[in-house]
Each structure stands twice: as C-alpha cells, then as structure tokens.
Amino acid sequence: MSGERKRIEPARHFIGGEFCDSVSGRTFPTTSPLDNEVITEVSYGTAEDVDRAVQAAYHAFHDGPWRKMNGKERAKLLHAIADGLERHADELAELEVLDTGLPISQAKGQAARAADNFRFFAEMATRMTGETFPVEQSFLNYTVRTPVGVAGLITPWNTPLMLATWKIAPCLATGNTAVLKPAEWSPLTATRLAAIIRDAGIPDGVFNVVHGYGETAGAALVAHPLVRLISFTGETTTGREIMRNGANHLKRFSMELGGKSPVIVFADADLERALDAVVFGVYSLNGERCTAGSRLFIQRAIREEFEAKLAERVRRLRVGNPFDPQTEVGPLIHPEHRQRVESYIHSAVAEGARMAAGGVVPEELAAGNYVAPALFVDVRNDMRIAQEEVFGPVLVSIAFDDEEEAVRMANESRYGLAAYVWTRDLVRAHRVANAIESGMVWVNSQNVRDLRTPFGGMKESGIGREGGHFSFEFYTELKTVHVALDKHPIPKFGAASV
C-alpha cells in the first residue's frame, strides 16, 4: 500500500456464510488515524442483526456438521484458515496499519501471530482428552469435553486481527460456533478474516461477524439468550457492564481487562537489556497494549543513570507514517483516544511530575492522531498517571530503595495483569515474582508469549484464563460419565411387602 490510499470496500456483516447489510440499512464511517479521513463505510449493527447472526450460529451448532466433526477434521480446516492468513498476510497487515495506525513492521508480526494462533489450536484440537477414575472392579468413571454452543467474541481495537484469532481459533477448535463483534474503531481486518474463514471451507453459520457499537450490537450480543459464552477483551469499566448484562442468563465469561503493569529494575540487573525491554514494552504498538510496562520502578542507586539513558532513547524514537518500515511509533487509534492520552499528560504535569522526554508533534504529522512518546520522572505512586491506564506511549518512573518497597508499590494498583522483574539474583527474582499480584510475570525479559501458558490477570485486570488447554476449559463443558462394570448393590426402595 506504501501509504497511498486505495479504495476499500465497505465493511459488511458476515452472517450465515454471506456478507450482508444491516436490516436498517444504516452505516457509519471508519476513519484512518493517519489523517482522520474516511476509509470506508461500516454496517451499523443493531439487535436485529445480532439476532440474525446468533440464530445462524445456533442452527449451525445444533443442526450442522461442525460440532459432530472429530478433532482431526476440525484441525484440517483450521490449518486451511492459517494458510489463508499467511497468503494474505501483507494485505492484512496493510489494512491493520490503515485502520489502527500500528507501524507496518509490527503489524506484520501481528499478522504472523494470527496464523500461528490457528495452527496452535488446530493441533490442540487433536489432543483434547479427559481423565479416567476407575473404582476397583465396580466402575469406570471418565470425563469428556463437549462444546458449549454459541460464543460471543468481543474484541478491542488495539491489535484487532491477532486478538480476534486468539479467540476464534480455540472457540472453533472445540466445536463451538461464534459471533464476533469487532471494535467499531477497527473493523477492517475482521471483514477480511471472515472471507478467509469462508474460503477455507468452514460450514455456513459457524463463524459470523456483526459490526457496530458496544451500546447497540455489543450489548445485544451479550444479552441474547442463545449466547452461552462471552469472551471479552477491553476496558475494565466495559467488562463490568458486560457481566451485568449477561447475568440474567448465567453466561460464562472470560474477561481480559485493563492493566497498569510494573517493571521493577534492581541495581544488579543487566541494565542495557533492561533498558531495551523497558522502551519496547511501553512504546511498541504505539503504547496501546494491555500488558504495557507503563510503571517503571527503578532502584534509587541507579535511578539517575538509567533515567538519563531512558530519556535519550525515548527522544530518539522514530515517530511517523506507520507505512514507513523505519517508523517505531505511529498515530493513536482515534482523536478521542488521543485527547484522552493528552489529558493524562496534562494531569501529570499539574500533579508535579516532570516530563523528561516528550513534547510537540512535528507539523507534518498534525493531521493524524499523534502523541509524542513521553517519559515522566519524579512521579509519586499515588498520581493519576501512575494509577490509571493511559493506553498510550507514556511511561512513568518511580524510585525505590529496597525490595520490600518495590513490591509494595507495584501491588498498590487496582490492576494485576502483567509484571516484569529485572535482576541477576535468581533467588530474589523468584521471590519477587511470587510476591507481585499479577496474572503473569516475566523475569529478565520483555513480553514474550508462549501459547501453551495461561493468559489473564488478577484483581480488576480480568476473570479467567485463556491460552493452551486453559482456553479449552472455557470453551468446553466438562462431562463425567459413570459406567458400572458389575452388579453393584442398588437399594430396593418400595420392594418390601405391605
């Protein structure tokens, strides 16, 4: 695409194997963060469109072949989806850049991960097993996993393609059917993904897409009585509302919510590697990532040296056109979000934090949603900038004296998604990792994902875990079968003579 604007087809719903318009005929525009110009029109989903999609998924589940297929048969089709994703990887990456502002080099990595997600869960589909519980010679008890039904998948706008496949792949691998509601700010790759899934040979109705806003399409999907599962990634406030909406039907929820992840750097750490990881961890993906290491806790003995090097690196970050392979930080997703991030920057200054790096966006980028990457020092842990999720290219640095203080401040947060610890002391590394209240901890590493491990957070960062067989625990029902192997005693109620 090389930055020039090509004509993009309207993003339409995908229901029952066909692309279609909304029942109302309404659309809404989607704009590019590069210049806030309209890219194309998007179908405006309402409860009627959601009902059509859910009905299609419900009938595909109960009347179609999908849930009756064995794991090997479903795996073959999931591999075909991965093949399609790889064939169209460049196109998908370019759509992601145009729609979200992610730098192209990072968007290509996300497209590759999308294919990997389908391949991983395709293999998992062939290994879905249960447990046996023999009781001497009397019983053989065993468990089996069965699909649940229709799943509502609600995805965020920050890495929409990869995060959609992270949900779709295990959902389909286990025999469920799905209705995807993509974020209204980033609808394009979901539409292209639907075509790839259709072309791979997935039966009609197994996978559906309804575009629209959370208040209309999203709320209707959550409240629909035929939807048994809701997997949501997004803001904590929205997660609370979704759980309230779905409570009447006792839906099963998986919630990956907000984060304010700490990075603790001790004086004995490999400081050059820690520096690389700190910069990458908060400024990649334009800072719009749930696991961003947005709170740096730096031991006081090395604070001055580390912050000076950090500020220099932040000033040198390449901010620009996300289609340029050299760009490291692109525009934020939407003007509303840019204003939100800027409000946190103003708040930090007002509260007394010092901006060690940041500033004005170059004039040639003024049409886009750019925010200059910022670093704040002299930060207190009770400041808004240190406690609330900014979700942008903003890092705060807070000094600590000893391990106890570092852990205490790291845990003084309503969030608990990820954490990062840097030290050469292996005993301390394990001790701190166990003391931090977060669902995931990386030691001497940036965020490197292993698809076999559980992903999720503590406290207000979420409920449940996905990844590996933990995804299957969410997307399947566990059934126990009891088989009598001999004539065990059965009480004879009502057999006595009167």
N, C-alpha and C positions, 0 to 999 in steps of 0.2 A: 504493500500500500504506500510505503515511503512517505507518509504524511499527507498525500493528496487525498481529497475527499471523493470517494467513489459513491455511486448510488447504492443505498442499502434498502433491500426490500422491507416492507412493513413487518413488524414482529407480531405474528398472529397466534392465537391459541392453537394448541395441538390436542385434539380430543378424539378418542376412538380411532386413532390411526390417520386422521386427516387434519390439515390446517384449516382453521375457520375463523370468522369474525365473531365479535361479541353479539349476543342476542339483541342488545340495544343498538348495535352498530357504532357505538362510541369508540373513540380512540383518544390517546394522549401522546404528546411528543416526548421523545427521549433526546437529550442533548449531549454533546461531547464536552468533556471537561477541558479540552484543549482550547476551545474558543467560545463555548456555550451556544454554538449554533445547533440547530435541529438536525439530527441524523436521519430520523425516520419517525413514523407513527407506530404506536403500540396499541393493540386491542385492550380496551378497558373492561376488565373482568368484573362481574357482579355475582351475586348469589346464584343467579340463573345459570351463568357459565360454569361456576363451580359445581353446581348440581349436575349439569350435563357431564362434566369430567368425572365426578365421583361415581355417577351411575355407570359410565363406561368402564371405569376401573373395577367397580363392584361386579359387574357382569363378566368381565374378563377373568376375574378371580374365581367366581363360582361356576361359570359355565364354560370357560375357555380351557385351553390345554396347559397354561403356564404352571399352575401350582402342582399339576399332576406329573410334570416332567421330573426326571431324576436330576441329581446334581450335575452329572456329566453333560446332559443335554442342555441345561441352562448355561453351564460354563462355556460351551461351544459358542453360544450366541453372545455371551459377554465378551469373549475374546474377539468376536466379529465387531462388536462395538469399539473395543480398543483399537482394532485395525483401522476402523474408520476415523477414529480420533487422530491416529498417527498420520493417516493420509492427508487429513485436513488440518494438521497442526499449525501450519503457517497462517492459514486463513483464520482459524480460531484465535490465535494469538493477536492478529491484527484487529479483529473485531473487539477483543478484550481491551486492547490499548485505546481504540477509538471510543469505547463505551465507558471505560473506567479511568483512563489516564495512567495506568500501570506502564512503566518503562518496558519496551519491547523485549529486552533481554530477560527480564523477569517474567513477562507474560509467556514467553516461550517455555520457560521452566514450568510454569503452572499448567500449560497445555500438555507437556510430557507427563506431569504427575497425574493429570486426569486419565490418561490412558493406563498408567500404572495402577490406578485405583481399580479399574475394571479387571485388569489382569490378576491383581492380587485377590480380589473377591471371587473371581472365576475359579481360581484354584481352591479357595476356601469352600466354595460350594460343593466340591467333590469330597471334602473331608469332614462334613458335618456329621458328627456322631453323638451318641448318647452314652449313658452309663448302665451297667448291669448290677443288680443287687440280689444274688442268689441267696435263698434261705434253706440251707441244708438240702434235703431232697424234696421239700414241700412246694417251694415256689421259685419261679424265676421272675424277678421284677426288673423292668428296664425302662429307660426314658428315651423318648424320641422328640425331635424338634419339628414343629409344623409351622407353616406360615400363618400370619395373623389375619391378613386381609388387606384393606385399602390403607395406605400410608399417605399422610400429608407431609410434604417436604417443603420447608420454608427456608430459603437461603438468603444470605446477605449480599451486599453489593461490592465488597472489597476484592474478593477473588472468586467471582461467581461461577466460572466454569469448573475450577478444581473442587470447590466446596459442594457444588451440585453433584458431581460424580462421586464424591466422598459419601453422599447419602444414597444416591440412586443405585450404585453398584451393590452394596450389601442388601439393600431392600429387594432388588430383583433377584439377586443370587439365592435368597432364601425362599423365593416363590411368591412374594407379595406383589401387589400392583401399586401404582403410585400416581399421585397428582402433585406436580411440582409448581410452587408459586415463587417465581424469582423476584428479587428485589426490583421495584419499579425504576430505580435509577440505573440498572444494568441488565436489561432484558435480552440483549442481542445473542449472546452465546447460548442461552437456553433454547432459543428457537432453532439455532443451527444444530445443537445437540439432539433435539427431537428428530430432525431429519436423519441424522446419523444413526440413531437408535432404530428408526423405522426401516432404513435401508439395510440394517444388519439382520432383519428378519424377526424382530420381536413381535409377537402377536398384537393385533389391534386392541387398544384399551389397556394394555399392561402398563404403558407409560403415557402420561398426559401432562400438558402444561397449560396453566391458566395465568395470564399476565394480569397485573392490576396493583392496586394499592392495598396496604395492610388493612385499612379500615373497612374495605369492601371485600375484595377477593380473599385476603388472608383470614379475616375474621370469619367469613362464611365457610372456609375450608376447615378451620379449627372447630367450628360449631356443628358441622354436618354430622348427623347421627351414624352414617355409614362409614365414617373415617375412624379407624381404630387406633392408629399410631400418628403421633405428631413429632417430627424431628425438626428442631428449630435452631438456627444459629443467628445470633444478633444481640441487641441490647438487652440488658437485664430488665429494664422497665417494660419492654415489649414482652419479654418472657413471662413476667408476672401476669400480664393481661391475657396472654395465650392460655396459661394454666387456668385462669378464672373462666375463660370462655369454654374450655373443654371439660370442665369439672362435671357438668351435668351428665355426661355420657361416660364418665370414668375412663377417659382415654389414657393411653400410655404415652409418657413424654420423655424425650431426650432433649436436654437443653444445654447448648454451649453458648454461654453468655459473655459478659464483659470481662475485662482484665486490666490490672494495673501492676504488671509483673516486675518484681525486683531483680536487679542484677547486683550481687554482692562481690566486690573485688577486694581481696585481702592483700596486704603488703607483700606477701611471699609469692603472689601469682606470677605467671608468665605475662607480664604487662603488655607486651606487644600483641600477643594473641588475644588477650582480654580486650584491648583497645579495638582490634578488628571486629571482635564479636559484638561489642557494645554498639559500635557505629552501625554495623549491618543489622543488628537486632531491632533497632528502633527506626532507622531511616529507609530500610528496604520496604518495598510495597507502599512507598510514599508515607510510611508510618501508619497506614491503615490496616493494622493486623492485630488480632485479639491477643496474641502471645507476645506482642512487642515488649522488649525490656525497657520500659519507659521510666523506671525509677532506678537510678544508679546509686548504690551505697558504696562509697569509696573510703577505705581506711585512711584516717587522718594523716598518717605518716607519709603517704604517697599522694595525698589529695592534690596538692599544688601542681606537681609534675604531671600527674595523669590528666587533670582538667585542662592544663595548658595544651597538651598534645591532642586531647579530645576536641578542644575548641578549634584548633588548627585544621583538624580533619573535617569537622563539620563545615567550616568556611569553604573548604575545597570540594565539597560535594558538587557533582555536576547536575545542576537543575536546568531542565529544558524540555524540548519537544520529546515526548515519550517514544516517538518512532525512530529517534536517533539512537543507534546501538550504544553510544557513549553515555547517554543520559542515565543517571542513577536515581534521581528524584523527579517525578513528573507532577502534574496538577492533581489536586484533590477531586473527588468524585463530582461535587455539586457546589454551586455557590452557597447554599445553606450550610453545607458542612464546612466550607472554607471560613465562613463567618463565625461558625461555632469554634473552630480551632483558633482563629484570631482572637476571639473573646477570651479564651484561656490565656493566651499570651499577654493580653492587656491586664487580665486579672493577676497574673504572676508578678508583673511589674508593680501593680498597685499594692500588692501584699509585701513587697520588699525584696523579691528575688532579683538577681542581677543577670541580665542577658549577656552571656559570654560569647555567643555566636547567634546570628540571625540578622534580620534587617529587612530591607526593601527588595521586592521582586523587580528584576530588570523590566524596563518599559516595554521591550518587545514581547514580554510574556503577560502583559497586563490583561489581555482579553480572556485568559484562562483562569482556572481556579488555583493558582499557585500560592504557596506559602513558603517563605524562605525557611529552610531547616534551622531549628533553634535549639540552643543549649542554655539552660538556666543553672546557675550556681548560687551559693548562699541561700539554699532552699531549706525551709523547715518542713518536717514531715506532715504537719497539720495544714499546710497550704492547700488550696483547691487544686493547684497544678500538680501536687504530689498525691492527691487522694482520688481525684476523679479521672475517668478515662477520657483522654483528649482525642485519641484515634487519629493522630496526625504526626508530622515529623518534628516532634517536640520531646526533648529529654530533660529530666531534672537530675541534678547531682546533689547528694546529701552525704555529709561526712559522718563517720562513726569511729569510735575509739577501740572497741573490743567486740568479740563475737556475740556476746550476750546482747549488746546494744544493737548490733546489726540485725540479729534475728527478731528482736522485739519490734524494731521499726519496720522491718519487712512484713511482719504479721499485723501491723496496725493499718489494716485495709479491709474494706468490706469484700474485696475480691480475693480469689485464690486460684487462679488458672495455671500460670507457669512461674518458674523462678530459675535463676541462673547463678551458679556459685563458681568463683574463680580462686583457687588456692592450690599450692603444691603439697599441702598437708592432707594426705588421704584420709586420715582419721577424722580430722576436722571437717573435711568435705562431706563424709557420710553423716557426721553428727548434725551439721547444719542442714543438709538435705532432709533429714528426718524431722528437724525442728520447724522447718518452714511450712506454713499452712497453704499448700498449693497442690493441685492435682498432678503436676508434672514438674520435675526439677532436672535441669541439665547441669552437669559438673564439668568445668573446663571445656565448654562447647557452646556454640550458638544453637538455635533451634534446628536440630536435625531429626526428622521424623522417621520412626520405624513403624510401618503399618501394622505390625503384629501387636503393638503395645496399646493399652487403653489411653484414650484421649478424652480429657474433660477436667472440670475444675471443682474446687471446694467453695464453700460459703456462697456468695452471690454470683459466682462465676459459672454456675450450672448445676444440672442434675443428671446423673447417669454418665456412662462412658460408652464411647464408640471406638472402633478400631479392632482389627483381628477378630477373635471369637467373641469379644465383648460386644461388637456390633450385632452378632447373631443372637446374643441374649436379649437384645432389644427387639430385633425384627422377627423373633420366633416365639411361639408358645412352647413351653416345656410340658410334655405329657408323660405321665407314668402309666405303664401297662403292667398289671399283675396277672401272672399266669400260674394256675395251680398245676402242680406236677403229680400229685397223688390225691387220694380221697381224705383230705384233712377234715377234722371234726367240724360239723355245722350244727349249731344249736337247733333243736326241733321245736320251735315255738308253735303252739297251737296243736300239737300232735297228741297231747295226753287225752285220755278218755274222760268224759264228764261223769 
